[in-house]
Amino acid sequence: MQVRKGILLVVIAIVYLLLFTLTFWSIIGLFITILGLYFYFKPRLRSPVKYPMVVVWLGVFIAFAISIYMVKGTETQKAEIKSSSQDSKTIIAFKKEATELKASLQNTERKLKEQKQEIKKLKEELTRKEELRLQAVESYQEEADKRSALESELKEEETKRIAAEEKVDELQSSLASIETLMEESENLADEEYEEIPEEEYVEEEVATELEYDPNGADRDCGDFSSAQAAQDFYLAAGGPVNDPHDLDRDNDGNACDWN
């Protein structure tokens, strides 16, 4: 009998040691078990419990139930803690990503500002180059206008020069024709002088006496009595090479339009 009681106490002690490793709240079942053992080991006392072993195993059952509940609760708490830890890690990861995104956005905004500044500088540079190009075009247009004006002046001068050369050529031609006429006149005069006898030549000299002195005052066509008198005066004054009295205005070698 004593051995059986000892074994019972050892078994109950081992059970409660195992239960205490799971949860401290098994002490509630331990109190009930101790109460049942007290009435079991003191049968002489007037016990209010009719079956003390039932109370003992009831306490053990209650301790088991409390241990199982607490273990499940602990596992649930651990799962919640683990889930909360995972949520915290997720939140931290989200915060980190948000921080990185914010930094990236700030960097992007800074780059956009730099690009806007560069674009503004490029626009200003393009505007300045366009102004310079317009100024160059205006300057080139002015130079072109000046060159056109100079070319026009040169053409006018060239036209005048050509006209002057043509006039000079005409004058030279007229002078050559006059010299030819003078040579022919001199030749004819020499021939007539040779053919006319001396007496007739004297009479001709008397007949061709000039009305005015060629080296005297200035004379006009209206001063002469005839065209022949004007022509004789003109030749005597040095015509057609020299015309001090301006009697041959058309330079044809004849004074006062004499033919």
Short mmCIF file of the C-alpha atoms (twelve columns), coordinates in Angstrom:
data_MODEL
# 
_entry.id   MODEL 
# 
loop_
_atom_site.group_PDB 
_atom_site.id 
_atom_site.type_symbol 
_atom_site.label_atom_id 
_atom_site.label_alt_id 
_atom_site.label_comp_id 
_atom_site.label_asym_id 
_atom_site.label_seq_id 
_atom_site.Cartn_x 
_atom_site.Cartn_y 
_atom_site.Cartn_z 
_atom_site.pdbx_PDB_model_num 
ATOM 1   C CA . MET A 1   0.000   0.000   0.000    1 
ATOM 2   C CA . GLN A 2   2.783   2.376   0.847    1 
ATOM 3   C CA . VAL A 3   4.612   1.435   -2.354   1 
ATOM 4   C CA . ARG A 4   1.572   2.197   -4.427   1 
ATOM 5   C CA . LYS A 5   1.187   5.583   -2.783   1 
ATOM 6   C CA . GLY A 6   4.867   6.291   -3.414   1 
ATOM 7   C CA . ILE A 7   4.572   5.391   -7.059   1 
ATOM 8   C CA . LEU A 8   1.484   7.587   -7.331   1 
ATOM 9   C CA . LEU A 9   3.332   10.547  -5.845   1 
ATOM 10  C CA . VAL A 10  6.336   10.006  -8.163   1 
ATOM 11  C CA . VAL A 11  4.100   9.782   -11.219  1 
ATOM 12  C CA . ILE A 12  2.170   12.927  -10.223  1 
ATOM 13  C CA . ALA A 13  5.448   14.775  -9.499   1 
ATOM 14  C CA . ILE A 14  6.894   13.840  -12.912  1 
ATOM 15  C CA . VAL A 15  3.666   14.867  -14.639  1 
ATOM 16  C CA . TYR A 16  3.633   18.264  -12.980  1 
ATOM 17  C CA . LEU A 17  7.313   18.829  -13.648  1 
ATOM 18  C CA . LEU A 18  6.630   18.285  -17.338  1 
ATOM 19  C CA . LEU A 19  3.566   20.527  -17.184  1 
ATOM 20  C CA . PHE A 20  5.527   23.266  -15.376  1 
ATOM 21  C CA . THR A 21  8.034   23.239  -18.271  1 
ATOM 22  C CA . LEU A 22  5.148   24.129  -20.560  1 
ATOM 23  C CA . THR A 23  3.375   26.746  -18.429  1 
ATOM 24  C CA . PHE A 24  3.388   28.033  -14.877  1 
ATOM 25  C CA . TRP A 25  -0.424  28.127  -14.832  1 
ATOM 26  C CA . SER A 26  -0.454  24.343  -14.240  1 
ATOM 27  C CA . ILE A 27  -0.188  25.226  -10.558  1 
ATOM 28  C CA . ILE A 28  -3.986  25.575  -10.517  1 
ATOM 29  C CA . GLY A 29  -4.375  21.867  -11.282  1 
ATOM 30  C CA . LEU A 30  -1.580  21.146  -8.793   1 
ATOM 31  C CA . PHE A 31  -3.568  22.756  -5.945   1 
ATOM 32  C CA . ILE A 32  -6.587  20.577  -6.789   1 
ATOM 33  C CA . THR A 33  -4.384  17.483  -7.015   1 
ATOM 34  C CA . ILE A 34  -2.720  18.265  -3.647   1 
ATOM 35  C CA . LEU A 35  -6.157  18.688  -2.087   1 
ATOM 36  C CA . GLY A 36  -7.256  15.290  -3.424   1 
ATOM 37  C CA . LEU A 37  -3.991  13.662  -2.174   1 
ATOM 38  C CA . TYR A 38  -4.460  15.204  1.228    1 
ATOM 39  C CA . PHE A 39  -7.846  13.591  1.623    1 
ATOM 40  C CA . TYR A 40  -6.455  10.390  0.096    1 
ATOM 41  C CA . PHE A 41  -3.569  10.100  2.575    1 
ATOM 42  C CA . LYS A 42  -5.716  11.092  5.594    1 
ATOM 43  C CA . PRO A 43  -8.685  8.733   5.424    1 
ATOM 44  C CA . ARG A 44  -9.299  8.906   9.148    1 
ATOM 45  C CA . LEU A 45  -10.304 12.542  8.863    1 
ATOM 46  C CA . ARG A 46  -13.838 13.342  8.233    1 
ATOM 47  C CA . SER A 47  -13.523 14.091  4.547    1 
ATOM 48  C CA . PRO A 48  -16.133 16.018  2.597    1 
ATOM 49  C CA . VAL A 49  -14.866 14.276  -0.555   1 
ATOM 50  C CA . LYS A 50  -16.090 10.783  -1.024   1 
ATOM 51  C CA . TYR A 51  -13.619 9.845   -3.815   1 
ATOM 52  C CA . PRO A 52  -10.317 11.760  -3.310   1 
ATOM 53  C CA . MET A 53  -8.551  10.035  -6.239   1 
ATOM 54  C CA . VAL A 54  -11.125 11.478  -8.561   1 
ATOM 55  C CA . VAL A 55  -10.144 14.920  -7.264   1 
ATOM 56  C CA . VAL A 56  -6.460  14.056  -7.781   1 
ATOM 57  C CA . TRP A 57  -6.889  13.054  -11.410  1 
ATOM 58  C CA . LEU A 58  -9.289  15.948  -11.959  1 
ATOM 59  C CA . GLY A 59  -6.508  18.286  -10.908  1 
ATOM 60  C CA . VAL A 60  -4.127  16.519  -13.255  1 
ATOM 61  C CA . PHE A 61  -6.665  16.850  -16.076  1 
ATOM 62  C CA . ILE A 62  -7.189  20.522  -15.335  1 
ATOM 63  C CA . ALA A 63  -3.423  21.067  -15.348  1 
ATOM 64  C CA . PHE A 64  -3.194  19.262  -18.696  1 
ATOM 65  C CA . ALA A 65  -6.021  21.354  -20.116  1 
ATOM 66  C CA . ILE A 66  -4.458  24.597  -18.885  1 
ATOM 67  C CA . SER A 67  -1.054  23.565  -20.291  1 
ATOM 68  C CA . ILE A 68  -2.534  22.680  -23.680  1 
ATOM 69  C CA . TYR A 69  -4.469  25.941  -23.795  1 
ATOM 70  C CA . MET A 70  -1.456  27.971  -22.809  1 
ATOM 71  C CA . VAL A 71  0.743   26.148  -25.308  1 
ATOM 72  C CA . LYS A 72  -1.755  26.867  -28.087  1 
ATOM 73  C CA . GLY A 73  -2.014  30.445  -26.918  1 
ATOM 74  C CA . THR A 74  1.754   30.718  -26.848  1 
ATOM 75  C CA . GLU A 75  1.958   29.320  -30.353  1 
ATOM 76  C CA . THR A 76  -0.751  31.730  -31.479  1 
ATOM 77  C CA . GLN A 77  1.109   34.585  -29.824  1 
ATOM 78  C CA . LYS A 78  4.310   33.428  -31.439  1 
ATOM 79  C CA . ALA A 79  2.536   33.229  -34.783  1 
ATOM 80  C CA . GLU A 80  1.075   36.689  -34.185  1 
ATOM 81  C CA . ILE A 81  4.471   37.967  -33.092  1 
ATOM 82  C CA . LYS A 82  6.025   36.327  -36.120  1 
ATOM 83  C CA . SER A 83  3.311   37.779  -38.348  1 
ATOM 84  C CA . SER A 84  3.734   41.139  -36.654  1 
ATOM 85  C CA . SER A 85  7.471   40.836  -37.138  1 
ATOM 86  C CA . GLN A 86  6.941   40.019  -40.790  1 
ATOM 87  C CA . ASP A 87  4.506   42.920  -41.058  1 
ATOM 88  C CA . SER A 88  7.069   45.161  -39.385  1 
ATOM 89  C CA . LYS A 89  9.723   43.934  -41.784  1 
ATOM 90  C CA . THR A 90  7.322   44.512  -44.674  1 
ATOM 91  C CA . ILE A 91  6.509   47.996  -43.350  1 
ATOM 92  C CA . ILE A 92  10.212  48.709  -42.914  1 
ATOM 93  C CA . ALA A 93  10.846  47.427  -46.450  1 
ATOM 94  C CA . PHE A 94  7.981   49.598  -47.726  1 
ATOM 95  C CA . LYS A 95  9.374   52.587  -45.829  1 
ATOM 96  C CA . LYS A 96  12.805  51.903  -47.277  1 
ATOM 97  C CA . GLU A 97  11.347  51.608  -50.768  1 
ATOM 98  C CA . ALA A 98  9.331   54.775  -50.182  1 
ATOM 99  C CA . THR A 99  12.497  56.559  -49.049  1 
ATOM 100 C CA . GLU A 100 14.362  55.289  -52.079  1 
ATOM 101 C CA . LEU A 101 11.483  56.313  -54.351  1 
ATOM 102 C CA . LYS A 102 11.398  59.741  -52.722  1 
ATOM 103 C CA . ALA A 103 15.148  60.109  -53.211  1 
ATOM 104 C CA . SER A 104 14.763  58.913  -56.811  1 
ATOM 105 C CA . LEU A 105 11.947  61.411  -57.381  1 
ATOM 106 C CA . GLN A 106 14.032  64.194  -55.900  1 
ATOM 107 C CA . ASN A 107 16.947  63.171  -58.108  1 
ATOM 108 C CA . THR A 108 14.629  63.041  -61.122  1 
ATOM 109 C CA . GLU A 109 13.225  66.487  -60.280  1 
ATOM 110 C CA . ARG A 110 16.764  67.830  -59.937  1 
ATOM 111 C CA . LYS A 111 17.704  66.352  -63.306  1 
ATOM 112 C CA . LEU A 112 14.535  67.808  -64.846  1 
ATOM 113 C CA . LYS A 113 15.425  71.234  -63.450  1 
ATOM 114 C CA . GLU A 114 18.934  70.899  -64.866  1 
ATOM 115 C CA . GLN A 115 17.518  69.830  -68.221  1 
ATOM 116 C CA . LYS A 116 15.102  72.783  -68.176  1 
ATOM 117 C CA . GLN A 117 17.994  75.130  -67.440  1 
ATOM 118 C CA . GLU A 118 20.016  73.562  -70.253  1 
ATOM 119 C CA . ILE A 119 17.038  73.867  -72.618  1 
ATOM 120 C CA . LYS A 120 16.621  77.512  -71.591  1 
ATOM 121 C CA . LYS A 121 20.323  78.143  -72.242  1 
ATOM 122 C CA . LEU A 122 20.057  76.406  -75.614  1 
ATOM 123 C CA . LYS A 123 17.021  78.523  -76.528  1 
ATOM 124 C CA . GLU A 124 18.874  81.688  -75.548  1 
ATOM 125 C CA . GLU A 125 21.887  80.557  -77.574  1 
ATOM 126 C CA . LEU A 126 19.678  79.782  -80.570  1 
ATOM 127 C CA . THR A 127 17.982  83.171  -80.241  1 
ATOM 128 C CA . ARG A 128 21.349  84.925  -80.101  1 
ATOM 129 C CA . LYS A 129 22.607  82.975  -83.118  1 
ATOM 130 C CA . GLU A 130 19.392  83.788  -84.997  1 
ATOM 131 C CA . GLU A 131 19.868  87.498  -84.204  1 
ATOM 132 C CA . LEU A 132 23.470  87.306  -85.399  1 
ATOM 133 C CA . ARG A 133 22.331  85.518  -88.545  1 
ATOM 134 C CA . LEU A 134 19.701  88.185  -89.225  1 
ATOM 135 C CA . GLN A 135 22.302  90.898  -88.660  1 
ATOM 136 C CA . ALA A 136 24.672  89.094  -91.031  1 
ATOM 137 C CA . VAL A 137 21.887  88.773  -93.625  1 
ATOM 138 C CA . GLU A 138 21.053  92.479  -93.290  1 
ATOM 139 C CA . SER A 139 24.733  93.385  -93.580  1 
ATOM 140 C CA . TYR A 140 25.097  91.111  -96.598  1 
ATOM 141 C CA . GLN A 141 21.989  92.679  -98.153  1 
ATOM 142 C CA . GLU A 142 23.412  96.157  -97.577  1 
ATOM 143 C CA . GLU A 143 26.720  95.093  -99.115  1 
ATOM 144 C CA . ALA A 144 24.847  93.559  -102.045 1 
ATOM 145 C CA . ASP A 145 22.864  96.790  -102.522 1 
ATOM 146 C CA . LYS A 146 26.077  98.819  -102.387 1 
ATOM 147 C CA . ARG A 147 27.728  96.465  -104.848 1 
ATOM 148 C CA . SER A 148 24.694  96.691  -107.158 1 
ATOM 149 C CA . ALA A 149 24.834  100.479 -106.936 1 
ATOM 150 C CA . LEU A 150 28.562  100.433 -107.686 1 
ATOM 151 C CA . GLU A 151 27.994  98.058  -110.598 1 
ATOM 152 C CA . SER A 152 25.294  100.390 -111.913 1 
ATOM 153 C CA . GLU A 153 27.655  103.361 -111.569 1 
ATOM 154 C CA . LEU A 154 30.413  101.382 -113.278 1 
ATOM 155 C CA . LYS A 155 28.025  100.467 -116.096 1 
ATOM 156 C CA . GLU A 156 27.036  104.123 -116.452 1 
ATOM 157 C CA . GLU A 157 30.689  105.148 -116.449 1 
ATOM 158 C CA . GLU A 158 31.459  102.415 -118.965 1 
ATOM 159 C CA . THR A 159 28.555  103.610 -121.128 1 
ATOM 160 C CA . LYS A 160 29.819  107.192 -120.886 1 
ATOM 161 C CA . ARG A 161 33.363  106.025 -121.663 1 
ATOM 162 C CA . ILE A 162 32.154  104.093 -124.704 1 
ATOM 163 C CA . ALA A 163 30.105  107.095 -125.856 1 
ATOM 164 C CA . ALA A 164 33.141  109.337 -125.339 1 
ATOM 165 C CA . GLU A 165 35.350  106.899 -127.262 1 
ATOM 166 C CA . GLU A 166 32.782  106.796 -130.047 1 
ATOM 167 C CA . LYS A 167 32.696  110.590 -130.084 1 
ATOM 168 C CA . VAL A 168 36.485  110.719 -130.103 1 
ATOM 169 C CA . ASP A 169 36.488  108.235 -132.959 1 
ATOM 170 C CA . GLU A 170 33.968  110.391 -134.809 1 
ATOM 171 C CA . LEU A 171 36.076  113.479 -134.154 1 
ATOM 172 C CA . GLN A 172 39.186  111.650 -135.287 1 
ATOM 173 C CA . SER A 173 37.341  110.496 -138.383 1 
ATOM 174 C CA . SER A 174 36.130  114.048 -139.000 1 
ATOM 175 C CA . LEU A 175 39.644  115.360 -138.412 1 
ATOM 176 C CA . ALA A 176 41.059  112.768 -140.777 1 
ATOM 177 C CA . SER A 177 38.476  113.667 -143.416 1 
ATOM 178 C CA . ILE A 178 39.235  117.353 -142.875 1 
ATOM 179 C CA . GLU A 179 42.960  116.717 -143.208 1 
ATOM 180 C CA . THR A 180 42.262  114.726 -146.348 1 
ATOM 181 C CA . LEU A 181 40.159  117.581 -147.717 1 
ATOM 182 C CA . MET A 182 42.875  120.053 -146.779 1 
ATOM 183 C CA . GLU A 183 45.488  117.973 -148.555 1 
ATOM 184 C CA . GLU A 184 43.244  117.696 -151.575 1 
ATOM 185 C CA . SER A 185 42.570  121.456 -151.444 1 
ATOM 186 C CA . GLU A 186 46.288  122.182 -151.151 1 
ATOM 187 C CA . ASN A 187 47.032  119.862 -154.055 1 
ATOM 188 C CA . LEU A 188 44.310  121.490 -156.129 1 
ATOM 189 C CA . ALA A 189 45.539  124.925 -155.143 1 
ATOM 190 C CA . ASP A 190 49.090  123.985 -156.144 1 
ATOM 191 C CA . GLU A 191 47.869  122.667 -159.483 1 
ATOM 192 C CA . GLU A 192 45.817  125.781 -160.169 1 
ATOM 193 C CA . TYR A 193 48.716  127.941 -159.107 1 
ATOM 194 C CA . GLU A 194 50.934  126.221 -161.582 1 
ATOM 195 C CA . GLU A 195 48.430  126.544 -164.430 1 
ATOM 196 C CA . ILE A 196 47.401  130.167 -163.867 1 
ATOM 197 C CA . PRO A 197 49.750  132.773 -165.354 1 
ATOM 198 C CA . GLU A 198 51.374  135.264 -163.063 1 
ATOM 199 C CA . GLU A 199 49.142  138.173 -164.105 1 
ATOM 200 C CA . GLU A 200 45.956  136.154 -163.523 1 
ATOM 201 C CA . TYR A 201 47.260  135.015 -160.151 1 
ATOM 202 C CA . VAL A 202 47.765  138.579 -159.053 1 
ATOM 203 C CA . GLU A 203 44.253  139.391 -160.133 1 
ATOM 204 C CA . GLU A 204 42.955  136.390 -158.170 1 
ATOM 205 C CA . GLU A 205 44.803  137.528 -155.086 1 
ATOM 206 C CA . VAL A 206 43.246  140.940 -155.440 1 
ATOM 207 C CA . ALA A 207 39.853  139.340 -156.073 1 
ATOM 208 C CA . THR A 208 40.085  137.171 -152.900 1 
ATOM 209 C CA . GLU A 209 40.976  140.007 -150.594 1 
ATOM 210 C CA . LEU A 210 39.495  139.427 -147.101 1 
ATOM 211 C CA . GLU A 211 36.783  141.633 -145.690 1 
ATOM 212 C CA . TYR A 212 38.248  141.550 -142.152 1 
ATOM 213 C CA . ASP A 213 41.571  140.884 -140.545 1 
ATOM 214 C CA . PRO A 214 41.702  137.217 -139.323 1 
ATOM 215 C CA . ASN A 215 43.836  138.232 -136.367 1 
ATOM 216 C CA . GLY A 216 41.572  141.108 -135.434 1 
ATOM 217 C CA . ALA A 217 38.328  141.324 -133.441 1 
ATOM 218 C CA . ASP A 218 35.954  138.367 -133.090 1 
ATOM 219 C CA . ARG A 219 33.648  137.922 -136.070 1 
ATOM 220 C CA . ASP A 220 30.318  136.122 -136.545 1 
ATOM 221 C CA . CYS A 221 28.653  134.723 -139.617 1 
ATOM 222 C CA . GLY A 222 26.368  137.779 -139.847 1 
ATOM 223 C CA . ASP A 223 29.383  140.088 -140.306 1 
ATOM 224 C CA . PHE A 224 30.191  138.743 -143.777 1 
ATOM 225 C CA . SER A 225 28.574  139.749 -147.009 1 
ATOM 226 C CA . SER A 226 28.606  136.240 -148.446 1 
ATOM 227 C CA . ALA A 227 29.277  132.675 -147.556 1 
ATOM 228 C CA . GLN A 228 32.437  132.703 -149.684 1 
ATOM 229 C CA . ALA A 229 33.766  135.700 -147.749 1 
ATOM 230 C CA . ALA A 230 33.078  133.876 -144.480 1 
ATOM 231 C CA . GLN A 231 34.828  130.735 -145.812 1 
ATOM 232 C CA . ASP A 232 37.877  132.730 -146.930 1 
ATOM 233 C CA . PHE A 233 38.058  134.437 -143.559 1 
ATOM 234 C CA . TYR A 234 37.671  131.062 -141.810 1 
ATOM 235 C CA . LEU A 235 40.545  129.484 -143.795 1 
ATOM 236 C CA . ALA A 236 42.725  132.515 -143.302 1 
ATOM 237 C CA . ALA A 237 42.144  132.372 -139.544 1 
ATOM 238 C CA . GLY A 238 43.537  128.812 -139.402 1 
ATOM 239 C CA . GLY A 239 40.545  126.662 -140.241 1 
ATOM 240 C CA . PRO A 240 39.659  123.959 -140.197 1 
ATOM 241 C CA . VAL A 241 42.451  123.080 -137.713 1 
ATOM 242 C CA . ASN A 242 41.956  126.245 -135.700 1 
ATOM 243 C CA . ASP A 243 38.636  128.092 -135.392 1 
ATOM 244 C CA . PRO A 244 39.187  131.037 -133.034 1 
ATOM 245 C CA . HIS A 245 36.037  132.820 -134.263 1 
ATOM 246 C CA . ASP A 246 33.805  129.676 -133.864 1 
ATOM 247 C CA . LEU A 247 32.520  129.875 -137.467 1 
ATOM 248 C CA . ASP A 248 32.498  126.052 -138.039 1 
ATOM 249 C CA . ARG A 249 30.317  124.824 -135.199 1 
ATOM 250 C CA . ASP A 250 29.500  121.454 -136.789 1 
ATOM 251 C CA . ASN A 251 33.192  120.749 -137.527 1 
ATOM 252 C CA . ASP A 252 32.618  119.874 -141.158 1 
ATOM 253 C CA . GLY A 253 35.404  122.172 -142.505 1 
ATOM 254 C CA . ASN A 254 32.931  124.758 -143.845 1 
ATOM 255 C CA . ALA A 255 32.266  128.113 -142.226 1 
ATOM 256 C CA . CYS A 256 28.704  129.240 -141.532 1 
ATOM 257 C CA . ASP A 257 27.203  126.042 -142.991 1 
ATOM 258 C CA . TRP A 258 28.857  126.815 -146.346 1 
ATOM 259 C CA . ASN A 259 28.643  124.113 -148.970 1 
# 
